[in-house]
Amino acid sequence: MGLRATLKKNKTVRGRRWTIRKDSDGRVTEVKMIFKPEEYKQYSNAREMYGDKSLLEILEKDYEASR
């Protein structure tokens, strides 16, 4: 089961954050879970973080674009 299916099936977890990396075409190539968001956002090179619902929306759009 992929991450998209898992997020759809399970409930969202409050406070869980994710970062993504996209390729030159704008498609998602990498997703990482951030375990300590408070510490992570202090770094100068920190990427934008997304919650479960936001990540699911991004993955759904990427999935539909690839079809």
C-alpha positions in Angstrom: 0.0 0.0 0.0 1.4 3.4 -1.0 1.5 6.5 1.1 -1.4 8.1 -0.8 -3.6 5.1 -0.1 -2.5 4.9 3.6 -3.3 8.6 4.1 -6.7 8.1 2.6 -7.5 5.0 4.7 -6.2 6.2 8.1 -7.2 9.2 10.2 -4.9 12.2 10.2 -2.5 12.7 13.0 -2.4 16.1 14.6 1.1 17.6 14.5 2.6 15.2 12.0 4.5 17.1 9.3 5.9 16.2 5.9 8.3 17.8 3.4 8.3 17.1 -0.3 10.7 17.4 -3.2 9.6 18.0 -6.8 11.4 17.4 -10.1 11.7 20.0 -12.9 8.3 18.9 -14.2 6.6 19.7 -10.9 6.0 16.0 -10.0 6.6 14.8 -6.4 9.7 12.7 -6.3 10.4 12.5 -2.5 8.3 12.6 0.7 9.9 12.7 4.1 8.2 12.7 7.5 9.6 15.3 10.0 9.7 14.0 13.5 10.5 17.2 15.3 8.9 20.1 13.4 9.8 22.6 16.0 13.5 21.9 15.6 13.3 21.5 11.8 11.8 24.9 11.1 14.7 26.6 12.9 17.2 25.6 10.1 17.8 28.2 7.4 17.4 25.6 4.6 14.2 24.1 6.0 11.6 23.2 3.3 7.9 24.0 3.6 6.1 21.5 5.8 2.7 20.0 5.1 0.1 18.3 7.3 -1.5 15.0 6.4 -4.5 16.6 4.6 -2.3 19.0 2.6 0.0 16.2 1.6 -2.9 14.0 0.6 -4.2 16.8 -1.7 -0.7 17.2 -3.3 -0.4 13.5 -3.8 -3.9 13.3 -5.3 -3.2 16.1 -7.8 0.1 14.5 -8.7 -1.6 11.1 -9.2 -4.3 12.6 -11.4 -1.8 14.4 -13.5 0.2 11.2 -14.1 -2.9 9.3 -15.4 
